[in-house]
Amino acid sequence: MTTLSTPARIDYLAVAAPHGRTFPRAGAADVGSYGLTDQRVADFHRDGFIPRVPIMDPAQVERVRSGLEAIVTRHNGRESELVGGSVGGTAPITYMQGAWMIDEAIHDLVFHPAITVRVAQLLGTRRVRFWHDQVFYKPAKTGGNVAWHQDYSYWKRATPAGSFMSVWIGLDDSSLENGCLHCVPGSHRWPLLAPTDLMGDMERLAKQLAPDQLAQFKPQPLEQPAGTCSFHHDHTVHGSFPNRSDRPRRAIVLNYMADGTRSAADDGILMPGAGLVPKGEVIEGSWFPLVLDLDAVG
């Protein structure tokens, strides 16, 4: 009789590099092949975001999408290890953090040089660390909105501002109908606004804006094909409207920081479950791996 063995549980937190073969490892050649043009970098600094940057081919998209679906339908088996949000239930958006810790392809996406090389370029740094992941899964017809916000308003436990980069990755074609991301050009130069309920009223943030900011508040929809991403500054105001289409709108957001970013948390807690990083100390360790070191790859 043949006994089927249970696959070994992989501690992805202990793997500070791609584990599988879905994505390549960063090498010296990747720096040039993945670099953004001067015009795209200039667009980022002018607007606070750049959309529609290709990072995955269809096979890679399908591998990441399959991994996400296994988590959402509770077929991964490690859903209890997620560190934020939840799966299942009746919420208008399935939101979670920690998917990179329980699925190989999502884990390896964190280290993908098509992302990390460009993050380094836009942040103006040679060493990039991972901050944390987020999943925003909007079901067909019922998927809700994500209210206008600036990411750093939730991240003040780390410093300095401007050291972070958010990468919004579409696993489906995103459109106005299914609730694509919107960004407000130039809002990365605004002061930090008070945080809002992410799943709450789309109009709440507008109540904080000064007259000149209201005049500039002209959100740009970022309709993007699956397999592309957008990069946005940690002060850029962004949000998305509900999914009214007959298909899901699935997105993974990977957040990065320049190496050398420090804890500003009085209690040392940066992420649920992570080890303490005392205030003033450099953020590092397995929860915040170094994903790119340009000095090491040439």
Secondary structure, DSSP 8 states (H G I E B T S, - for coil): -----------GGG--S--SSSS----HHHHHHH---HHHHHHHHHHSEEEEEE---HHHHHHHHHHHHHHHTT-SS-GGG--EE-SSSS-SSEEEE-GGGT-HHHHHHTT-HHHHHHHHHHHT-SEEEEEEEEEEEE-TTT---EEEE-GGGG-TTEE-TTSEEEEEEESS---TTTT-EEE-TTGGGS-------TTS-TTTGGGG--HHHHHH---EE----TTEEEEEETT--EEE----SSS-EEEEEEEEEETT-EE--TT---STTS----TTSB--STTS-EEEEHHHH-
